[in-house]
Amino acid sequence: MQTTYLYGAHVHANGIRQHYLRYGGNDGARAARDPIVLIPGITSPAVTWGFVAERLGKHFDTYVLDVRGRGLSSSGPGLDYGLDAQAADVLAFTQALGLSRYSLLGHSMGARIAVRAARSQPEGLARLVAIDPPVSGPGRRAYPARLPWYVDSIRQATLGMDAEAMRAFCPTWTDAQLRLRAQWLHTCFEPAIVQSFEDFGRDDIHADLPRIKAPMLLMTAERGDVVNDADVAEWQGLAPQTQHVRVAGAGHMIPWDNEAGFHAAFGEFLGQRLA
């Protein structure tokens, strides 16, 4: 099978090393479409989204980020792992690569990062896709996941774990998906993950929504109760330009549960249906 993967690389932006994977390129029909910057979730290094980026790369110049504290981007003690710093990373990344127009796609924590980045109305932002974002915050319903699930799996991966050991944490995943997560999860810096998780309850992205002018797609999972119907109504009340689509048969890790439904859910929002 022909791959759309081009290369992995680093760029110095917002004062840190940012690692990314590039798919597709800007040749042919892709050159006429806005590039995509994909921001993964709390414990998902860029490489774990490769199967999604492969398909996006057929139609778009696609960049998948390692968020600080994950993968091959800057990590360790002494860094700010707050939402504002993560959002500033994304905007600095697009500037460092000279992306004059682009779409932001963020999953879970990555969706919160994309929302925070979009509130400043950056000149090049053409579209925003928020994929099952935690809508928790001060005085709001808690995020349904639990911190020990993340911490325990990271500690096991740091010691070394195989796909079968990872199955206890992700029982519905394929062997290939489990192997990849077991291989890369140790790159997630535990204090960064703890802060991001705790910030789900401390940092409210709803205040950002009225300031976002770009067209927005809110993609949610049918299962998992991360974003319920009342949350969708509130989101659209704060950002009326938001389109919403629920992906049937999927939990929070939507493309892992229903890959075809995930890609179909974009419809024409990105300017090109995903074949």
Protein Blocks (a to p, Z undefined) as FASTA:
>chain_A
ZZfbfbdcdddeehiacddddehiaehjllmpccddddddfklcfklmmmmmmmmmmmpc
cdddddehiajbcedehiacbfklmmmmmmmmmmmnopabdcdddehjlmmmmmmmmmno
paklmbdcdehiafbdehiacdfbdfklmmmmmmmmmnopafklmmmmmmmbcfklmmmm
mmmmmmpcfklmmmmmmmmmmpcfklmmmmpmbdcdddddfbholacfklmmmmmmmmmm
bccdddehiafklmlmmmmlmmmmnmmmnopacZZ
